[in-house]
Amino acid sequence: MNTQERNVTRVWLALVALTLGSAWLGEEGWPVLVTALVVALIVAAKGLLVIRHYMGLVEEGSRLRSVMRLYFVVVPALILVAGGASWLAV
């Protein structure tokens, strides 16, 4: 197995681990804000891994890379807002 195959395998295993961690988190009874924060971090981490290693968007001036990175900042922020809003509603 060459270096590139090893890196792709490591990234894939990291994505699987983060997904399983999300599933485990859903089964636990943690407070809403803690759950929202951890889910937001997991979404951001998975998104950045996919952008860099599977979409090949490593070039600095790429407009698509900027849009995708913005997406993976906005979505976790919305998760935090939703978690905070549900916490305030209680």
Secondary structure, 3 states (H helix, E strand, C coil): CCHHHHHHHHHHHHHHHHHHHHHHHHHCCCCHHHHHHHHHHHHHHHHHHHHHHHCCCCCCCCHHHHHHHHHHHHHHHHHHHHHHHHHHHC
